Amino acid sequence: MPATGPPTILFEVFWTQQKRKRLVEVALEGTELPPDDYPFYVTIGADGPLTPTALAELLVMPLSTVTFRVRRLERRGHVERVDNPADGRSFLIRLTPDGRKLLNKARPRFRSYAEAVEARLGDRRTSALRESLTELRQAIDEELALSPPAPAAPASRPASGRRRAG
């Protein structure tokens, strides 16, 4: 298969995301907090209590994914549902004392890694990257707003060997 050119910026982001996932795994090793759930603990701990919809918006995830993941945290006894005083038809999600205790153990470990990465980059490059990532997210949003949804295609495997993605 012929080369398709250099990787796109979105594939570079994918590779970066894979490295980020590994860093979170290392940082949280031994804390009993699954790395995939760390953003939920942090967001609920920092911004909560939150409705499931507000949590989904903050994490930029589908509501169905958020409710599925929150149920896992509930089963662990780390979050609980409480009445929403602003809307009797909905509920809020907040960390339990055990959930807060786990977050308080995990957060400093993750932050030390995250701050070390930022120190390697320096303040100027960290700020520039933050700004560039914001611009990238906005460009993706704009493209998605202009693009019609792709028709569903049956899952199939490439006919030959490995393909270069991106």
TIRO-2110 file (N, C-alpha, C; in Angstrom, 1 decimal):
// TIRO-2110
0.9, -1.2, 0.0, N, 1, A
0.0, 0.0, 0.0, CA, 1, A
0.9, 1.2, 0.0, C, 1, A
0.6, 2.2, -0.9, N, 2, A
1.5, 3.4, -0.9, CA, 2, A
1.3, 4.2, 0.4, C, 2, A
2.4, 5.0, 0.6, N, 3, A
2.4, 5.9, 1.8, CA, 3, A
1.3, 6.9, 1.6, C, 3, A
0.8, 7.4, 2.7, N, 4, A
-0.3, 8.4, 2.6, CA, 4, A
0.2, 9.8, 3.0, C, 4, A
1.5, 9.9, 3.2, N, 5, A
2.0, 11.2, 3.6, CA, 5, A
2.3, 11.1, 5.1, C, 5, A
2.8, 12.2, 5.6, N, 6, A
3.1, 12.3, 7.1, CA, 6, A
1.9, 12.2, 7.9, C, 6, A
2.1, 11.7, 9.1, N, 7, A
0.9, 11.6, 10.0, CA, 7, A
0.2, 13.0, 10.2, C, 7, A
-1.1, 12.9, 10.3, N, 8, A
-1.9, 14.2, 10.6, CA, 8, A
-1.7, 14.6, 12.0, C, 8, A
-2.1, 15.8, 12.3, N, 9, A
-2.0, 16.3, 13.7, CA, 9, A
-2.9, 15.4, 14.6, C, 9, A
-4.0, 14.9, 14.1, N, 10, A
-4.9, 14.1, 14.9, CA, 10, A
-4.2, 12.8, 15.3, C, 10, A
-3.4, 12.3, 14.4, N, 11, A
-2.7, 11.0, 14.8, CA, 11, A
-1.6, 11.3, 15.8, C, 11, A
-0.9, 12.5, 15.7, N, 12, A
0.0, 12.9, 16.7, CA, 12, A
-0.6, 13.0, 18.0, C, 12, A
-1.9, 13.5, 18.1, N, 13, A
-2.6, 13.6, 19.3, CA, 13, A
-2.9, 12.2, 19.8, C, 13, A
-3.3, 11.3, 19.0, N, 14, A
-3.5, 9.9, 19.4, CA, 14, A
-2.2, 9.3, 20.1, C, 14, A
-1.1, 9.5, 19.5, N, 15, A
0.2, 9.0, 20.1, CA, 15, A
0.4, 9.6, 21.4, C, 15, A
0.1, 10.9, 21.5, N, 16, A
0.3, 11.7, 22.8, CA, 16, A
-0.7, 11.1, 23.8, C, 16, A
-1.9, 10.9, 23.4, N, 17, A
-2.9, 10.3, 24.3, CA, 17, A
-2.4, 9.0, 24.9, C, 17, A
-1.8, 8.1, 24.0, N, 18, A
-1.3, 6.8, 24.5, CA, 18, A
-0.3, 7.0, 25.6, C, 18, A
0.6, 8.0, 25.4, N, 19, A
1.7, 8.3, 26.3, CA, 19, A
1.1, 8.8, 27.6, C, 19, A
0.1, 9.7, 27.5, N, 20, A
-0.6, 10.3, 28.6, CA, 20, A
-1.2, 9.2, 29.5, C, 20, A
-1.9, 8.2, 28.8, N, 21, A
-2.5, 7.1, 29.5, CA, 21, A
-1.5, 6.3, 30.3, C, 21, A
-0.3, 6.1, 29.7, N, 22, A
0.7, 5.4, 30.4, CA, 22, A
1.2, 6.1, 31.6, C, 22, A
1.4, 7.4, 31.5, N, 23, A
1.8, 8.3, 32.6, CA, 23, A
0.8, 8.2, 33.8, C, 23, A
-0.5, 8.2, 33.5, N, 24, A
-1.5, 8.1, 34.5, CA, 24, A
-1.5, 6.8, 35.2, C, 24, A
-1.3, 5.7, 34.4, N, 25, A
-1.2, 4.4, 35.0, CA, 25, A
0.0, 4.3, 36.0, C, 25, A
1.1, 4.9, 35.6, N, 26, A
2.3, 4.8, 36.5, CA, 26, A
2.0, 5.7, 37.7, C, 26, A
1.5, 6.9, 37.5, N, 27, A
1.2, 7.8, 38.7, CA, 27, A
0.2, 7.1, 39.7, C, 27, A
-0.7, 6.4, 39.2, N, 28, A
-1.8, 5.9, 40.1, CA, 28, A
-1.5, 4.5, 40.6, C, 28, A
-0.4, 3.9, 40.1, N, 29, A
0.0, 2.5, 40.6, CA, 29, A
-0.1, 2.4, 42.1, C, 29, A
-0.8, 1.4, 42.5, N, 30, A
-0.9, 1.1, 44.0, CA, 30, A
-2.0, 2.0, 44.7, C, 30, A
-2.7, 2.8, 44.0, N, 31, A
-3.7, 3.6, 44.7, CA, 31, A
-5.1, 3.0, 44.7, C, 31, A
-5.4, 1.9, 43.9, N, 32, A
-6.7, 1.3, 43.8, CA, 32, A
-7.6, 2.1, 43.0, C, 32, A
-7.1, 3.2, 42.3, N, 33, A
-8.0, 4.0, 41.5, CA, 33, A
-7.7, 3.7, 40.0, C, 33, A
-8.7, 3.1, 39.3, N, 34, A
-8.4, 2.8, 37.9, CA, 34, A
-8.1, 4.1, 37.1, C, 34, A
-7.0, 4.1, 36.3, N, 35, A
-6.6, 5.3, 35.6, CA, 35, A
-7.7, 5.8, 34.7, C, 35, A
-8.6, 5.0, 34.1, N, 36, A
-9.6, 5.5, 33.2, CA, 36, A
-10.7, 6.3, 34.0, C, 36, A
-10.8, 6.0, 35.3, N, 37, A
-11.8, 6.7, 36.2, CA, 37, A
-11.2, 8.0, 36.8, C, 37, A
-9.9, 8.2, 36.8, N, 38, A
-9.3, 9.3, 37.4, CA, 38, A
-10.0, 10.7, 37.1, C, 38, A
-10.3, 10.9, 35.8, N, 39, A
-10.9, 12.2, 35.5, CA, 39, A
-12.3, 12.4, 36.1, C, 39, A
-13.0, 11.3, 36.4, N, 40, A
-14.3, 11.4, 37.1, CA, 40, A
-14.1, 11.8, 38.5, C, 40, A
-13.2, 11.2, 39.2, N, 41, A
-12.9, 11.5, 40.6, CA, 41, A
-12.5, 13.0, 40.7, C, 41, A
-11.6, 13.4, 39.8, N, 42, A
-11.1, 14.8, 39.9, CA, 42, A
-12.2, 15.8, 39.6, C, 42, A
-13.0, 15.5, 38.5, N, 43, A
-14.0, 16.5, 38.2, CA, 43, A
-15.1, 16.5, 39.2, C, 43, A
-15.6, 15.4, 39.7, N, 44, A
-16.6, 15.4, 40.7, CA, 44, A
-16.1, 16.0, 42.0, C, 44, A
-14.8, 15.7, 42.3, N, 45, A
-14.2, 16.2, 43.5, CA, 45, A
-14.0, 17.7, 43.5, C, 45, A
-13.6, 18.2, 42.3, N, 46, A
-13.3, 19.7, 42.2, CA, 46, A
-14.6, 20.5, 41.9, C, 46, A
-15.4, 20.0, 41.0, N, 47, A
-16.6, 20.8, 40.6, CA, 47, A
-17.9, 20.3, 41.1, C, 47, A
-17.9, 19.2, 41.8, N, 48, A
-19.2, 18.6, 42.3, CA, 48, A
-19.7, 19.2, 43.5, C, 48, A
-20.9, 18.8, 43.9, N, 49, A
-21.7, 17.8, 43.2, CA, 49, A
-22.2, 18.3, 41.9, C, 49, A
-22.4, 17.4, 40.9, N, 50, A
-22.8, 17.7, 39.6, CA, 50, A
-23.9, 16.8, 39.1, C, 50, A
-24.8, 17.3, 38.2, N, 51, A
-25.7, 16.4, 37.6, CA, 51, A
-25.0, 15.5, 36.6, C, 51, A
-25.5, 14.4, 36.2, N, 52, A
-24.8, 13.6, 35.1, CA, 52, A
-24.6, 14.4, 33.9, C, 52, A
-25.6, 15.2, 33.5, N, 53, A
-25.5, 16.0, 32.3, CA, 53, A
-24.3, 17.0, 32.4, C, 53, A
-24.2, 17.7, 33.5, N, 54, A
-23.1, 18.6, 33.7, CA, 54, A
-21.7, 17.9, 33.7, C, 54, A
-21.7, 16.7, 34.3, N, 55, A
-20.5, 15.9, 34.3, CA, 55, A
-20.1, 15.5, 32.8, C, 55, A
-21.1, 15.1, 32.1, N, 56, A
-20.8, 14.7, 30.7, CA, 56, A
-20.3, 15.9, 29.9, C, 56, A
-20.9, 17.1, 30.1, N, 57, A
-20.4, 18.3, 29.4, CA, 57, A
-19.0, 18.6, 29.8, C, 57, A
-18.6, 18.6, 31.1, N, 58, A
-17.3, 18.9, 31.5, CA, 58, A
-16.3, 17.9, 30.9, C, 58, A
-16.6, 16.6, 30.9, N, 59, A
-15.7, 15.6, 30.4, CA, 59, A
-15.8, 15.4, 28.9, C, 59, A
-16.7, 16.1, 28.2, N, 60, A
-16.9, 16.0, 26.8, CA, 60, A
-17.1, 14.5, 26.4, C, 60, A
-18.1, 13.9, 27.1, N, 61, A
-18.4, 12.5, 26.9, CA, 61, A
-19.9, 12.4, 26.7, C, 61, A
-20.3, 11.3, 26.0, N, 62, A
-21.7, 11.1, 25.9, CA, 62, A
-22.3, 10.8, 27.3, C, 62, A
-23.5, 11.2, 27.5, N, 63, A
-24.2, 11.0, 28.8, CA, 63, A
-24.3, 9.5, 29.1, C, 63, A
-24.5, 8.7, 28.2, N, 64, A
-24.6, 7.2, 28.4, CA, 64, A
-23.3, 6.7, 29.0, C, 64, A
-22.2, 7.2, 28.4, N, 65, A
-20.9, 6.7, 28.9, CA, 65, A
-20.7, 7.2, 30.4, C, 65, A
-21.1, 8.4, 30.6, N, 66, A
-20.9, 9.0, 32.0, CA, 66, A
-21.7, 8.2, 33.0, C, 66, A
-23.0, 7.9, 32.7, N, 67, A
-23.8, 7.2, 33.6, CA, 67, A
-23.3, 5.8, 33.8, C, 67, A
-22.8, 5.2, 32.8, N, 68, A
-22.3, 3.8, 33.0, CA, 68, A
-21.1, 3.9, 33.9, C, 68, A
-20.2, 4.8, 33.7, N, 69, A
-19.0, 4.9, 34.5, CA, 69, A
-19.3, 5.3, 35.9, C, 69, A
-20.3, 6.2, 36.1, N, 70, A
-20.6, 6.7, 37.5, CA, 70, A
-21.2, 5.5, 38.3, C, 70, A
-21.9, 4.6, 37.6, N, 71, A
-22.4, 3.4, 38.3, CA, 71, A
-21.3, 2.5, 38.8, C, 71, A
-20.2, 2.5, 38.1, N, 72, A
-19.0, 1.7, 38.6, CA, 72, A
-18.5, 2.4, 39.9, C, 72, A
-18.4, 3.7, 39.9, N, 73, A
-17.9, 4.4, 41.1, CA, 73, A
-18.9, 4.2, 42.2, C, 73, A
-20.2, 4.2, 41.9, N, 74, A
-21.2, 3.9, 43.0, CA, 74, A
-21.0, 2.5, 43.6, C, 74, A
-20.8, 1.5, 42.7, N, 75, A
-20.6, 0.2, 43.2, CA, 75, A
-19.4, 0.1, 44.1, C, 75, A
-18.4, 0.9, 43.8, N, 76, A
-17.2, 0.9, 44.7, CA, 76, A
-17.4, 1.7, 46.0, C, 76, A
-18.5, 2.4, 46.1, N, 77, A
-18.8, 3.2, 47.3, CA, 77, A
-18.1, 4.5, 47.2, C, 77, A
-17.7, 5.0, 46.1, N, 78, A
-16.9, 6.2, 46.0, CA, 78, A
-17.7, 7.4, 45.6, C, 78, A
-18.9, 7.2, 45.0, N, 79, A
-19.8, 8.4, 44.7, CA, 79, A
-21.2, 8.0, 45.2, C, 79, A
-22.0, 9.0, 45.3, N, 80, A
-23.4, 8.8, 45.7, CA, 80, A
-24.2, 9.8, 45.0, C, 80, A
-25.5, 9.4, 44.9, N, 81, A
-26.5, 10.3, 44.3, CA, 81, A
-27.2, 11.0, 45.5, C, 81, A
-27.4, 12.3, 45.3, N, 82, A
-28.1, 13.1, 46.3, CA, 82, A
-29.2, 13.9, 45.5, C, 82, A
-30.2, 14.3, 46.3, N, 83, A
-31.3, 15.1, 45.7, CA, 83, A
-30.7, 16.4, 45.1, C, 83, A
-31.2, 16.8, 44.0, N, 84, A
-30.9, 18.1, 43.4, CA, 84, A
-31.9, 19.2, 43.8, C, 84, A
-31.4, 20.1, 44.7, N, 85, A
-32.3, 21.1, 45.2, CA, 85, A
-32.9, 22.0, 44.1, C, 85, A
-32.2, 22.1, 43.0, N, 86, A
-32.6, 23.0, 41.9, CA, 86, A
-33.6, 22.3, 41.0, C, 86, A
-33.7, 21.0, 41.1, N, 87, A
-34.6, 20.3, 40.2, CA, 87, A
-34.9, 18.9, 40.8, C, 87, A
-36.1, 18.8, 41.3, N, 88, A
-36.6, 17.6, 42.0, CA, 88, A
-36.6, 16.4, 41.1, C, 88, A
-36.6, 16.5, 39.8, N, 89, A
-36.6, 15.4, 38.9, CA, 89, A
-35.2, 14.8, 38.7, C, 89, A
-34.2, 15.5, 39.1, N, 90, A
-32.8, 15.1, 38.8, CA, 90, A
-32.1, 14.8, 40.1, C, 90, A
-30.8, 14.4, 40.0, N, 91, A
-30.0, 14.2, 41.1, CA, 91, A
-28.6, 14.7, 40.9, C, 91, A
-27.8, 14.8, 41.9, N, 92, A
-26.4, 15.2, 41.8, CA, 92, A
-25.6, 14.1, 42.2, C, 92, A
-24.4, 14.1, 41.7, N, 93, A
-23.4, 13.1, 42.0, CA, 93, A
-22.3, 13.7, 42.8, C, 93, A
-21.9, 13.1, 43.9, N, 94, A
-20.8, 13.7, 44.7, CA, 94, A
-20.0, 12.5, 45.2, C, 94, A
-18.7, 12.9, 45.6, N, 95, A
-17.8, 11.9, 46.2, CA, 95, A
-18.3, 11.5, 47.6, C, 95, A
-18.1, 10.3, 47.9, N, 96, A
-18.4, 9.9, 49.3, CA, 96, A
-17.1, 10.1, 50.1, C, 96, A
-17.1, 10.0, 51.4, N, 97, A
-15.8, 10.2, 52.1, CA, 97, A
-14.7, 9.2, 51.6, C, 97, A
-15.1, 7.9, 51.3, N, 98, A
-14.1, 7.0, 50.8, CA, 98, A
-13.6, 7.4, 49.4, C, 98, A
-14.5, 8.0, 48.6, N, 99, A
-14.1, 8.5, 47.3, CA, 99, A
-13.1, 9.7, 47.4, C, 99, A
-13.4, 10.6, 48.3, N, 100, A
-12.6, 11.7, 48.6, CA, 100, A
-11.2, 11.3, 49.1, C, 100, A
-11.2, 10.3, 50.0, N, 101, A
-10.0, 9.8, 50.6, CA, 101, A
-9.1, 9.2, 49.5, C, 101, A
-9.7, 8.4, 48.5, N, 102, A
-8.9, 7.9, 47.4, CA, 102, A
-8.4, 9.0, 46.5, C, 102, A
-9.2, 10.0, 46.2, N, 103, A
-8.8, 11.1, 45.4, CA, 103, A
-7.6, 11.8, 46.1, C, 103, A
-7.7, 12.0, 47.4, N, 104, A
-6.7, 12.7, 48.1, CA, 104, A
-5.4, 12.0, 48.1, C, 104, A
-5.4, 10.7, 48.0, N, 105, A
-4.2, 9.8, 47.9, CA, 105, A
-3.7, 9.9, 46.4, C, 105, A
-4.5, 9.8, 45.4, N, 106, A
-4.1, 9.7, 44.0, CA, 106, A
-3.7, 11.1, 43.4, C, 106, A
-4.4, 12.1, 43.8, N, 107, A
-4.2, 13.4, 43.1, CA, 107, A
-2.8, 13.9, 43.3, C, 107, A
-2.2, 13.9, 44.5, N, 108, A
-0.8, 14.4, 44.5, CA, 108, A
0.2, 13.6, 43.7, C, 108, A
0.0, 12.3, 43.6, N, 109, A
0.8, 11.5, 42.8, CA, 109, A
0.7, 11.9, 41.3, C, 109, A
-0.5, 12.0, 40.8, N, 110, A
-0.6, 12.4, 39.4, CA, 110, A
-0.1, 13.8, 39.2, C, 110, A
-0.4, 14.7, 40.1, N, 111, A
0.0, 16.1, 39.9, CA, 111, A
1.6, 16.2, 39.8, C, 111, A
2.3, 15.4, 40.6, N, 112, A
3.7, 15.5, 40.6, CA, 112, A
4.2, 15.1, 39.2, C, 112, A
3.6, 14.1, 38.6, N, 113, A
4.0, 13.7, 37.3, CA, 113, A
3.7, 14.8, 36.3, C, 113, A
2.4, 15.3, 36.4, N, 114, A
2.0, 16.3, 35.4, CA, 114, A
2.8, 17.6, 35.5, C, 114, A
3.1, 18.0, 36.7, N, 115, A
3.9, 19.2, 36.9, CA, 115, A
5.4, 19.0, 36.5, C, 115, A
5.9, 17.7, 36.6, N, 116, A
7.2, 17.4, 36.1, CA, 116, A
7.3, 17.5, 34.6, C, 116, A
6.2, 17.1, 33.9, N, 117, A
6.2, 17.2, 32.4, CA, 117, A
6.1, 18.7, 32.1, C, 117, A
5.3, 19.4, 32.7, N, 118, A
5.2, 20.9, 32.4, CA, 118, A
6.6, 21.6, 32.7, C, 118, A
7.3, 21.2, 33.8, N, 119, A
8.6, 21.8, 34.1, CA, 119, A
9.6, 21.5, 32.9, C, 119, A
9.5, 20.2, 32.4, N, 120, A
10.4, 19.9, 31.3, CA, 120, A
10.1, 20.8, 30.1, C, 120, A
8.9, 21.2, 29.9, N, 121, A
8.5, 22.0, 28.8, CA, 121, A
8.8, 23.5, 29.0, C, 121, A
8.7, 23.9, 30.3, N, 122, A
8.8, 25.3, 30.6, CA, 122, A
7.5, 26.0, 30.5, C, 122, A
7.4, 27.1, 31.2, N, 123, A
6.1, 27.9, 31.3, CA, 123, A
5.7, 28.4, 29.9, C, 123, A
6.6, 28.9, 29.1, N, 124, A
6.2, 29.5, 27.8, CA, 124, A
5.7, 28.4, 26.9, C, 124, A
6.4, 27.2, 26.8, N, 125, A
5.9, 26.2, 25.9, CA, 125, A
4.6, 25.5, 26.4, C, 125, A
4.5, 25.4, 27.7, N, 126, A
3.3, 24.9, 28.3, CA, 126, A
2.1, 25.7, 27.9, C, 126, A
2.2, 27.0, 28.1, N, 127, A
1.2, 28.0, 27.7, CA, 127, A
0.8, 27.9, 26.2, C, 127, A
1.9, 27.9, 25.4, N, 128, A
1.6, 27.8, 24.0, CA, 128, A
0.9, 26.5, 23.6, C, 128, A
1.3, 25.4, 24.2, N, 129, A
0.6, 24.1, 23.9, CA, 129, A
-0.8, 24.2, 24.4, C, 129, A
-1.1, 24.7, 25.5, N, 130, A
-2.4, 24.8, 26.0, CA, 130, A
-3.3, 25.6, 25.0, C, 130, A
-2.7, 26.8, 24.6, N, 131, A
-3.5, 27.6, 23.6, CA, 131, A
-3.7, 26.8, 22.3, C, 131, A
-2.6, 26.1, 21.8, N, 132, A
-2.7, 25.4, 20.6, CA, 132, A
-3.8, 24.2, 20.7, C, 132, A
-3.8, 23.6, 21.8, N, 133, A
-4.8, 22.5, 22.0, CA, 133, A
-6.2, 23.0, 22.0, C, 133, A
-6.4, 24.2, 22.6, N, 134, A
-7.7, 24.9, 22.6, CA, 134, A
-8.1, 25.2, 21.1, C, 134, A
-7.2, 25.7, 20.3, N, 135, A
-7.4, 26.0, 18.9, CA, 135, A
-7.7, 24.7, 18.2, C, 135, A
-7.0, 23.6, 18.4, N, 136, A
-7.3, 22.4, 17.8, CA, 136, A
-8.7, 21.8, 18.1, C, 136, A
-9.1, 21.9, 19.4, N, 137, A
-10.4, 21.5, 19.7, CA, 137, A
-11.5, 22.3, 19.0, C, 137, A
-11.3, 23.6, 18.9, N, 138, A
-12.2, 24.5, 18.2, CA, 138, A
-12.3, 24.1, 16.8, C, 138, A
-11.1, 23.9, 16.1, N, 139, A
-11.1, 23.5, 14.7, CA, 139, A
-11.9, 22.2, 14.5, C, 139, A
-11.7, 21.2, 15.4, N, 140, A
-12.4, 20.0, 15.3, CA, 140, A
-13.9, 20.2, 15.4, C, 140, A
-14.3, 21.0, 16.4, N, 141, A
-15.7, 21.3, 16.6, CA, 141, A
-16.3, 22.0, 15.3, C, 141, A
-15.6, 22.9, 14.7, N, 142, A
-16.0, 23.6, 13.5, CA, 142, A
-16.2, 22.6, 12.4, C, 142, A
-15.2, 21.7, 12.2, N, 143, A
-15.3, 20.7, 11.2, CA, 143, A
-16.5, 19.7, 11.4, C, 143, A
-16.7, 19.3, 12.6, N, 144, A
-17.8, 18.4, 12.9, CA, 144, A
-19.2, 19.1, 12.6, C, 144, A
-19.2, 20.4, 12.9, N, 145, A
-20.5, 21.2, 12.7, CA, 145, A
-20.8, 21.3, 11.2, C, 145, A
-19.8, 21.3, 10.4, N, 146, A
-19.9, 21.4, 8.9, CA, 146, A
-20.1, 20.1, 8.2, C, 146, A
-19.7, 19.0, 8.8, N, 147, A
-19.7, 17.7, 8.1, CA, 147, A
-20.9, 17.0, 8.4, C, 147, A
-21.6, 16.4, 7.3, N, 148, A
-22.7, 15.6, 7.6, CA, 148, A
-22.3, 14.3, 8.2, C, 148, A
-23.1, 13.6, 9.0, N, 149, A
-22.7, 12.4, 9.6, CA, 149, A
-22.4, 11.3, 8.5, C, 149, A
-21.4, 10.6, 8.8, N, 150, A
-21.0, 9.5, 7.8, CA, 150, A
-22.0, 8.4, 7.9, C, 150, A
-22.3, 7.8, 6.7, N, 151, A
-23.2, 6.6, 6.8, CA, 151, A
-22.5, 5.5, 7.5, C, 151, A
-23.3, 4.7, 8.2, N, 152, A
-22.8, 3.5, 8.9, CA, 152, A
-22.3, 2.5, 7.9, C, 152, A
-21.1, 2.0, 8.1, N, 153, A
-20.6, 1.0, 7.2, CA, 153, A
-20.3, -0.2, 7.9, C, 153, A
-20.5, -1.4, 7.3, N, 154, A
-20.2, -2.6, 8.0, CA, 154, A
-18.8, -2.7, 8.3, C, 154, A
-18.5, -3.3, 9.5, N, 155, A
-17.1, -3.5, 9.9, CA, 155, A
-16.4, -4.5, 9.0, C, 155, A
-15.2, -4.1, 8.5, N, 156, A
-14.4, -5.0, 7.7, CA, 156, A
-13.0, -4.8, 8.0, C, 156, A
-12.2, -5.7, 7.6, N, 157, A
-10.7, -5.7, 7.8, CA, 157, A
-10.1, -5.3, 6.5, C, 157, A
-9.0, -4.6, 6.5, N, 158, A
-8.2, -4.3, 5.3, CA, 158, A
-7.9, -5.6, 4.6, C, 158, A
-7.9, -5.6, 3.3, N, 159, A
-7.6, -6.8, 2.5, CA, 159, A
-6.1, -7.2, 2.6, C, 159, A
-5.3, -6.3, 2.8, N, 160, A
-3.9, -6.6, 2.8, CA, 160, A
-3.2, -5.9, 4.0, C, 160, A
-2.3, -6.7, 4.6, N, 161, A
-1.4, -6.2, 5.6, CA, 161, A
-1.8, -5.0, 6.5, C, 161, A
-0.9, -4.4, 7.1, N, 162, A
-1.1, -3.2, 8.0, CA, 162, A
-1.3, -2.0, 7.2, C, 162, A
-2.2, -1.1, 7.7, N, 163, A
-2.4, 0.2, 7.0, CA, 163, A
-1.8, 1.2, 7.9, C, 163, A
-1.3, 2.2, 7.3, N, 164, A
-0.8, 3.4, 8.1, CA, 164, A
-1.9, 4.3, 8.3, C, 164, A
-2.2, 4.5, 9.6, N, 165, A
-3.4, 5.4, 9.9, CA, 165, A
-2.9, 6.9, 10.0, C, 165, A
-3.8, 7.8, 9.9, N, 166, A
-3.5, 9.2, 10.2, CA, 166, A
-3.4, 10.0, 9.0, C, 166, A
END
